[in-house]
Amino acid sequence: MNYFSSDFKLGILGGGQLGKMLLAETRKFDIQTYVLDPSKDAPCQFGAHYFEIGNLLDFDTVYNFGSKVDVLTIEIENVNLDALDKLEAGGKKVYPSPKTLRNIQSKITQKKLYLQNQISTANAKTFDSKKDLIIEASQGNLLFPCVWKQDRFGYDGYGVKIIKSENDLVDLPETPCLIEEMIPFKNELAVIVARSFSGEVKTYPVVEMEFHPEANQVEYVICPARIDKKVAQKAQEIALKVSESFNHVGLLAVEMFQTENDEILVNEVAPRPHNSGHYSIEASYTSQFENHLRAILDLPLGNTASKVAGIMVNLVGEDGFSGPVVYENIEKIMAIDGVTPHIYGKRETRPFRKMGHVTIVNEDMIEARKVAEVVKNSIRVISI
């Protein structure tokens, strides 16, 4: 199939910042793009050849949209899978497949898959309802503190909470969930795996993630991770095993814990470009977005190695501010060598909403980390 400067149409379910950054790569190759998103203000509205407003969880909307394109992919996994099943059964190329997405949409199913494939992960109990969870706690069968995870539709810190006592269960939503033991860890790590339809596989270097203590969102992504080479190799090997288990096509971001004993435990995965790979736009030979595109079109995968050390700083809405966005002091960080801001195009900010990111590249990791701190302390995402 001729993908370039032709009538070929690539469909993307979801029009957020991940889609916007993917569109930059399709523009580079002159690939025609169709995007579906529920919001008229989605970041992809200006970058796609065709932009449609519609519910990603509605069967008819997703099916009719998918019928217009040659290959269909996602930038968010919470989409109507029955529609994707029908499209795939009719011969449409859908990557990642609905089968892969089914295993990932549910955190309970994810956990079961790790156990079935002997992939180390935190111990957990699953519950069909909040009522069952409260009964279990009242019988003294939960060890606090622990981690509560909503089974479906969690993202960016939503759907995950630290439970410190039985009292914290009262305000949880009524939904199937799992309770995980708290893991004492040295580092939170991630590995992105690119896998094409033909089976070519490449991994990006292991990255280290530093999280915001309140919002449960990544504040810094550091590449390469400041860990022992043997630990890094183990993390990449485990990521490849996880990739095989899900049999995905495209990108798979594998989030992990490095324990105090240097054991690697898989936390969860995302079947798409991921926040932990944004550094790759400036720091890698091939960005995660370009490799996602190469993988779903079954083209040769690009070099995943880093050219320089890279650190990504998330730009999120400042606590206490909601409304039309202002990026305070952005001109100051743009005056620093090796600093590149990415603004996602969301006009309205709110506390902890992802509004952009900044990449810092430097041949010296120590210097890059210092600059990242300056960037973090300089720019503020506020409202008018």
Helices and strands as residue ranges (DSSP letters): E 9-13, H 17-29, E 32-37, G 43-45, E 50-53, H 59-66, E 71-74, H 81-89, E 93-94, H 98-105, H 107-116, E 124-127, H 130-138, E 146-150, E 160-163, G 166-169, E 177-181, E 185-195, E 201-203, E 207-211, E 218-223, H 229-246, E 250-259, E 264-270, G 275-277, H 280-283, H 288-296, E 309-316, E 323-328, H 330-334, E 339-343, E 348-349, E 354-362, H 365-378, E 380-383
